[in-house]
Amino acid sequence: MRKLIVVIAVATLFAVAASVTVAAEKLSMPVPGSIDAAGRKVLTFIAKDPPGVRCNGNLQVAAEIANIYRVPIQLLPASLAPGLPAPSVFYGNQVLVADGKDYNGAASFQIVSDVLEIEGVARQEKTGLLFNETVRRDFDGLKASIKSGGKQ
């Protein structure tokens, strides 16, 4: 009985290790411009063509991230990133969110900032105006309007 439990435990461990390996392979994609000239990973937001189709929320997340972190950010239309899902967000070549995959392409400030915190990305010396109370209220109103398609 004891040997059976050990065999089952080892088999389970191998299965978990194999699934993690497969998952890790799927989470990395060749992103154009994923590293800047200084060797830093670039935060890449890929939007559907034409601009504004299902990707406005991700662009707002990019604005929020730029207000807090000193990280290079690029915004690419899908036509400049052939073969990559849109909408999607990458940090270097690591997929954070992608259409048809994690979070179905919808990024949030928390998802992106968690990765940047783990990676030790430097913060801005002074946060931008998006976190000023008045500006934030207007920004949140804009986001809500976009999510509802301009309908109230």
KEZARO-652759 format. One record per residue (C-alpha): x, y negated, z negated; residue in three letters. Coordinates in steps of 0.1 Angstrom, whole numbers, padded with zeros to 4 digits, always signed. Layout:
// KEZARO-652759
XYZala
...
***
This chain:
// KEZARO-652759
+0000+0000+0000met
+0028-0024-0009arg
+0046-0017+0024lys
+0014-0024+0043leu
+0010-0058+0026ile
+0046-0067+0034val
+0041-0056+0071val
+0009-0077+0073ile
+0027-0107+0057ala
+0056-0105+0081val
+0033-0101+0111ala
+0013-0131+0100thr
+0045-0151+0095leu
+0056-0143+0131phe
+0022-0152+0145ala
+0022-0185+0127val
+0058-0192+0139ala
+0049-0184+0175ala
+0018-0206+0174ser
+0038-0235+0160val
+0064-0230+0187thr
+0037-0230+0214val
+0021-0261+0199ala
+0054-0280+0197ala
+0060-0273+0234glu
+0026-0288+0243lys
+0032-0319+0222leu
+0061-0332+0242ser
+0058-0346+0277met
+0082-0365+0300pro
+0071-0401+0295val
+0086-0428+0318pro
+0106-0454+0297gly
+0102-0433+0265ser
+0136-0446+0252ile
+0147-0482+0254asp
+0182-0495+0263ala
+0192-0495+0226ala
+0182-0458+0223gly
+0151-0464+0203arg
+0119-0444+0209lys
+0092-0465+0227val
+0056-0464+0218leu
+0037-0459+0251thr
+0000-0465+0256phe
-0013-0450+0289ile
-0045-0465+0301ala
-0069-0453+0328lys
-0071-0472+0361asp
-0087-0497+0365pro
-0078-0514+0332pro
-0103-0514+0305gly
-0119-0480+0313val
-0121-0461+0279arg
-0088-0476+0268cys
-0096-0509+0251asn
-0095-0494+0216gly
-0059-0481+0222asn
-0048-0515+0234leu
-0062-0530+0202gln
-0042-0505+0182val
-0011-0516+0201ala
-0018-0552+0190ala
-0022-0541+0154glu
+0010-0520+0154ile
+0029-0549+0170ala
+0018-0571+0141asn
+0034-0548+0115ile
+0062-0528+0131tyr
+0093-0537+0150arg
+0089-0511+0177val
+0092-0514+0215pro
+0058-0510+0230ile
+0049-0504+0266gln
+0014-0503+0282leu
+0012-0483+0314leu
-0016-0478+0338pro
-0022-0441+0346ala
-0009-0447+0382ser
+0026-0454+0368leu
+0025-0422+0347ala
+0015-0395+0371pro
+0007-0361+0355gly
+0002-0376+0321leu
-0032-0378+0305pro
-0050-0411+0302ala
-0059-0425+0278pro
-0030-0413+0257ser
-0004-0426+0232val
+0032-0413+0229phe
+0061-0421+0206tyr
+0091-0413+0227gly
+0080-0381+0244asn
+0059-0370+0214gln
+0021-0369+0221val
+0002-0387+0194leu
-0032-0387+0211val
-0042-0376+0246ala
-0073-0372+0267asp
-0085-0336+0264gly
-0061-0330+0236lys
-0056-0344+0201asp
-0083-0370+0192tyr
-0093-0370+0229asn
-0071-0400+0237gly
-0085-0423+0210ala
-0057-0437+0189ala
-0062-0454+0155ser
-0039-0476+0136phe
-0035-0450+0109gln
-0025-0422+0133ile
+0002-0443+0149val
+0014-0460+0117ser
+0017-0426+0099asp
+0041-0415+0126val
+0061-0447+0125leu
+0064-0445+0087glu
+0077-0410+0089ile
+0102-0420+0116glu
+0114-0449+0094gly
+0105-0476+0119val
+0113-0511+0106ala
+0085-0535+0098arg
+0082-0571+0109gln
+0097-0596+0084glu
+0063-0614+0085lys
+0031-0597+0096thr
+0012-0613+0125gly
-0020-0632+0125leu
-0042-0601+0131leu
-0041-0595+0094phe
-0051-0630+0084asn
-0086-0627+0069glu
-0104-0650+0094thr
-0086-0637+0124val
-0091-0601+0112arg
-0129-0606+0109arg
-0130-0619+0145asp
-0108-0591+0157phe
-0130-0565+0141asp
-0160-0581+0156gly
-0144-0579+0191leu
-0135-0542+0185lys
-0171-0535+0175ala
-0185-0553+0205ser
-0162-0533+0228ile
-0172-0500+0212lys
-0208-0508+0217ser
-0203-0518+0253gly
-0212-0554+0245gly
-0246-0545+0232lys
-0256-0556+0197gln
***
